Amino acid sequence: MKGLKKLAIAGATVCIGMGMSLAAQAEMIIGFSQIGSESGWRTSETASIKAEAEKRGIDLKFSDAQQKQENQIKAVRSFVAQGVDGILLAPVVETGWDQVLKEAKDAGIPVVLIDRGVDADPSLYLTKVASDFVEEGALAGAWLAAKTNGVCDVVELQGTVGSSAAIDRKEGFGNVISNFPNMKILRSQSGDFTRSGGKEVMESFLKAENGGKNICALYAHNDDMALGAVQAIKEAGLEPGKDILIVSIDGVPDIFKAMADGETNASIELNPHLGAPAFDAIKASMDGKEVPKWIKANGPLYLPDTAAEEYKKRSGS
């Protein structure tokens, strides 16, 4: 009987210990200020980070800024007031973050920038987990230069004005095509990273450029704008992917279908699975370990030859 009693006590102790361990995991509270859901890629990123938090037993406080910086600043201040263990911030624009980041730093809360950067003192945030947007733009430019033998008049659909993704993707693309005297950007305007914005701006490009006959190619800062442009090109009586070449960035499922259908020509993947390295960085910081200032997560360039297979994998169809 004594032996059974000891076993029961030991078992209860193990259960209590396990319970305390699980409780300790759940005690890690992270605030996540997301830009919004302007694109399919953004939705995938949000879902991926939420899934990673659940997998790790992290209590994730989520805030959707609906594309407004003031909403993000309010959210970060709310997270600071709640005393969270860390903050993930996907900044809608580059500038205007110094004060709120300083408030988080003064409170001892590490901030990880997700998929975009800020123009602020690097000491105010822990790290940035993001792709190299300049490299993405350069890759798009290099592909187009090779495809057209360096002879092409381009229209450009930019992302949200003031965002690091739009600034850097424009810079990288421009750096490459500046090496080719017979490549130039005819028109460049923001479609705000949305499908509807891409369609609307592309319609204006087509009207301004002889119904699209002057346009060799479209470079879109994301796939959603490219997909909107595809609709506009079709409605103008032209064949997207043939009459006008299309290269874009993100690697969302719908772009692979468009490539498989011959309506776009290339897409550079932007990895949406940024939760794991972001949470690892916060944990490392809490453990007193050094964290690099930029954790890169670049993806490859995809072409139509593998698009049908990729679409099947990514859409689950």
N, C-alpha and C positions, 0 to 999 in steps of 0.2 A: 504493500500500500504506500509506504514511504517513497519507493522508487517511482510509482505511478504519479505521486504528488509532485516529485521533483521534475518529472518529465512534463507535467502539466504547466508547472511554473516556468520551466525553460521554454516551452512552446509559446506561452503567453509573452515571455520576454522577447522572443524572436519576432512575434507578431507586432509588438509595440515598437520594436526597433525598426521593422520594415515600414510601419506606419509613419514613424518619425522621419525616416529616410525619404519617403514619398512626399511627406509634408514639406520637408526641406527643399525638395526639387520644385514643388509648387509655389514656394515662397519667392522664387525669382520672378519679379514683375517687370515687364518690359513695355514701354509705350511705343506705338508705331504710328507716325503721322504720314499717311499716304497722300499723294497728290490728288488722286481721284480714280476715275475709271474711264479715261478718255480713249483707251485703245484696248484691243484684245490682249496685247502683251502686258499692259498694266494690270488687267484683271487676273492674268496668269501669275504675275509676280505676287499679288496680294494673296491669292489662294495658296501659293507655294510657301510663303512666309507664315501664314496662319497654320498650315499643316505641319511645318517644321516646329513651330512653337508647341503645338498640341503633342507632337511626338516626344518632345523633351520635357513635358510637364510644366511649361512656362505659362504664366498668366499674362496673356497679351492684351494690352489695352489699345484698341484700334480706333483711329480717327480718320475719317475721309474728309479731305480739305475741299473737295469739289473745285479743284483748279485755282484756289485762292490762297495766296501767301498769308494773308491776315488770319485765315482759319488755321493754318499750320502753326503760326506763332502762338495763337491762343492755345492750341493743343499741346505744344511743347511746355508752355507755362503751366498748364493744367497737370501735365505729367510731373513736372518739378514739384508742384504743390502736393501731389500725391506721394512723393518720395519714392518713385520707381527706381529699380536697380540700373536701368539703362534705357536709352531712347534710340529708336530707328527713325531716321528722317529722310524721306525722298523729296528733296527740295524742288518746288515748282519753278523757281528762278534762282540765279546765282547770287544775287546781291540782297542786302538787307537783313542778314542773319546775325551780325556780330553781337548785338545786345542780348538776344534771347539765348544764344549759345554760351555767352558769358554767364548768364544766370544759371544755366545747367551746370557749367563747370564749377561755379562758386558753390553749388549745392553738392558737388562731388558726384555728379551723374554723368557717366560717359555717353557721348552721342556718336552713333555710327551713321554716316551718310550712305544712303542706299541708291545705287544706280545713277546718281547724279552728284555733281560737286557744287561747292559754294566758293564765292570770292570773299573769304574771311581768313583771319589769322588761323593757321593750321593747328595751333596749340589749343584752340577752342573746341575741337572735336577729336575723337579718338582715332578714327580711320574712315576711309571711304571704300566701300565694297562696290565696285563698278567696272564696267568695260572701259577700254580706252576709246573714247568717241572719235578722237582725231584719227586713230588707226582705222576705225570703221569707215570713216569718210574717205580716207586714202585708199582703202581696199576697193571701195565702190568706184572711185576715180580710175584706179589702175585697171579694174575689169573693163570699164567702159572704153578706156583708151585702147586696150588690146582688141576689144570687140570691133571697134570702128576704125582701127589703124590710125588713131589720133586725129580723125576728122569728124567733128560732131558739134552741132549747136544744141545746147542743153537748156531745159527749163528745170528749175529747182523748187521743190516744195519743202520749205523750212518748217521745223517744229516750233513749239511755243517760244515767242520772242523773249529773250533774256535767259532761257534755260541753257544749262551747260551742254546738254545733248545737241541742241540746235547750233550753238556757237561752235562747238568742236567738230561736229560732223560737217559743217560748212567749211571750216578751216582745212580739215584733212582732205576733202574733195578738191577744194580750190588749189591746195598746194600741189597736188598731182597734175591736174589738167593745165596748170600754168606752164608746165614743161612742154606743152603741145600747142604750137602757134595756131593750129586749125581747130582747136577746141575752145569753145567759149560758152558762158552762161548768158542766154538771151534775157531771161526773166527769172526773178527769185522772189518768193513771197511766202509768208507763213500760212500754213493750213491748220496750225494749232494742234498737230498730232492727231486730228480726228478724221474719220472717213468722210463725213459731210464737208469738212473744211477742205480736204483734198479735192473733192469733186467740184466744189464751188470755185476754188482758185484755178484748177485745171481748165474749167470752162472759160474763164477769163483769158488764160494763156492761149487757148485754141483760137478764140476770137481775135486776139491781138496778133497772132502769128499765122495769118492767111489760112484760117481754118485748121491749123496744125501742120500745114505742109512745110513750114520753115523749121519745124522741130524734128531733130534727129532722135533725141532721147529725153526721158524724164529721170531725174534723180530725186527721190523722196526720202526725207529723214526718218520716216517709219513706214511700215507696211500698210497700216490703215489708210494713210493718205494716198498711198499708191493704189490701193483697191478702190478708193473713191475716184481717183483719176481714171482708172480703167473704165468705170461707168461713163464718165464724161467723154472719153475718147470714143467709146462705142456709139454713144448718142450723137457724136459729130460725124459718124459714118466712116470712121477709121478703125483699123485693126490694132489694138494694143498688143505690144510684144513683137509686132512686125513693122507696121508703119511708124510706130514710136517705140523705141526700146525703153524698158523700165528696169531700174535697179533701185532697191530700197533696203531698209534695215529693220530687223527685229526677229524674223523667223516665226511669225504666228502661223497657226495651221492653215488659215484661209489663203495665205500667200503661196503655200505649196500647191494648193488646188489650182490657183491662178497660173502658176508656172507649169503645172502638168497639163493645163488646158491651152498653153501657149500664149497666155495673155500678159505675163510678165516674164522677165528674163534672168533675174538674179536677186538673191536676198542674203544679207549678212545677219547671222543669228546673234541676238542679244540675249544672253543667258538670264532667265527670270528666277532661277533657283539661288537666291542670294541670302536666304534665311540662315542656313547652316554656317557659312563663314562669318556672318554678322553676329550671331549668337556666340560663336566660338571666340570672336574678338572681345566681346564684353566679358565673357567668363575668364579669358586670359588676363584681361585688365584687372578684374576683381582678385585674381590670384597673384597679382603683382608682376606679371610677365610683360615683356615688351611686345608691342603690336606694331606691325608696319603701317605706314601712313596711307598706303593705297594697296588694297587687295584686289588684283585684277581678275576679271572673269570674262575674257573675250571668247567669242564663238567663231565658227568658220563661215565661208561663203558657200551658199548652195546654188546649184544650177538646175535647169529643167530635167536633166537626165536621171536624177534621183528624187524628183519632186513627188511623184505619185506614191512612192514607197514611204517617204517622209510624212506625207499627208495622212496616210493610213495609220502610221505609228502615233502621230500627234493628235489626230482627231478621234482615235478609237474606233474608226469605222472599218 
